[in-house]
Every structure is written in C-alpha cells, then in structure tokens.
Amino acid sequence: MSITVDGVELPPHVSWSSFESWLSCGKKFYLQKIAKAEQRPGWAAIGGSAVHAATEALDLAEWEASRQDAEISRRLGLDTPTEGRA
C-alpha cells in the first residue's frame, strides 16, 4: 500500500530521524528524501578539502625530501645506525 500526498508517493517506511527532519523543516525533508534533489557542498567543506589537499601535498614533499636525504647520506656513508638496528 502506498501513500500519495500532492501527487508524490511517500516512502513505505520513515525512520525516526527522517520524521524529526520532517518536523523541523518539511521542505528540507521533501527535497532530500522525496525529490532527492542534488546537494552542493558548503563553502566550509570545499575550503576544508582544499586545506587537506594542500597539507597532504606538503607532507608528501617533506617525506620524499627526507627519504632522498637519507639515501644520499647512506651512499656517502654518513648515516648512523639507529637503536635496534644491527
């Protein structure tokens, strides 16, 4: 059995969180759950993603530089054994 409101078929089951969402803002519930409207990320999410990408690139560059430094030191015989290494 399906329920139709204003020509829109409602889902057969509504979770408690969906019901609370509908109570707080019926239009938001309709757009998210019924119409399945595309959601664009907010500026905070976009900015956060950009910051994470930039810091990851810096960390990878620093890691690669330290690997190269260690390899140069090893080849020149300048490396010192660390504890636990034979």
C-alpha positions in Angstrom: 0.0 0.0 0.0 1.5 3.4 -0.9 0.5 6.8 0.3 0.5 9.7 -2.1 0.4 13.4 -1.0 0.1 16.1 -3.6 0.9 13.7 -6.3 4.1 12.5 -4.6 4.4 8.9 -3.4 5.7 8.7 0.1 8.3 6.1 1.1 6.8 2.9 2.7 8.9 3.4 5.8 10.1 6.6 7.6 12.8 6.4 10.2 12.6 8.4 13.4 15.4 10.7 12.3 13.5 11.3 9.0 10.3 12.0 10.9 12.2 14.5 13.1 13.7 16.1 9.9 10.2 16.5 8.5 9.0 18.0 11.8 11.9 20.6 11.8 11.6 21.5 8.1 9.1 19.8 5.9 10.6 21.4 2.7 14.1 20.2 3.5 12.7 16.6 4.1 10.9 16.7 0.8 13.9 17.9 -1.1 16.3 15.4 0.5 14.1 12.3 0.9 11.3 12.5 -1.7 12.6 14.7 -4.6 16.2 13.5 -4.0 17.5 17.0 -5.0 21.2 17.3 -5.6 23.1 18.8 -2.6 26.0 21.0 -3.2 28.8 21.0 -0.6 29.0 24.1 1.5 32.0 26.5 1.4 33.4 25.1 4.7 33.6 21.6 3.1 35.2 22.9 0.0 37.7 25.0 2.0 38.4 22.1 4.3 39.1 19.8 1.4 41.4 22.4 -0.2 43.4 22.7 3.1 43.6 18.9 3.5 44.9 18.6 -0.1 47.5 21.3 0.4 48.8 19.9 3.7 48.9 16.4 2.3 51.0 17.7 -0.7 53.4 19.5 1.7 53.7 16.4 3.9 54.4 14.1 0.9 57.0 16.6 -0.4 58.7 16.7 3.0 58.6 13.0 3.4 60.1 12.5 -0.1 62.9 15.0 0.6 63.8 13.2 3.9 63.9 9.9 2.0 66.2 11.4 -0.6 68.4 13.0 2.2 68.6 9.6 3.9 69.6 7.8 0.7 72.3 10.4 -0.1 73.7 10.1 3.5 73.6 6.3 3.2 75.5 6.3 -0.1 78.1 8.7 1.3 78.5 6.6 4.4 77.3 9.3 6.6 74.3 7.5 8.1 74.4 6.4 11.7 72.8 3.3 12.9 69.6 3.8 14.9 68.8 1.9 18.1 67.6 -1.6 17.4 69.3 -1.8 14.0 72.2 -4.1 13.6 
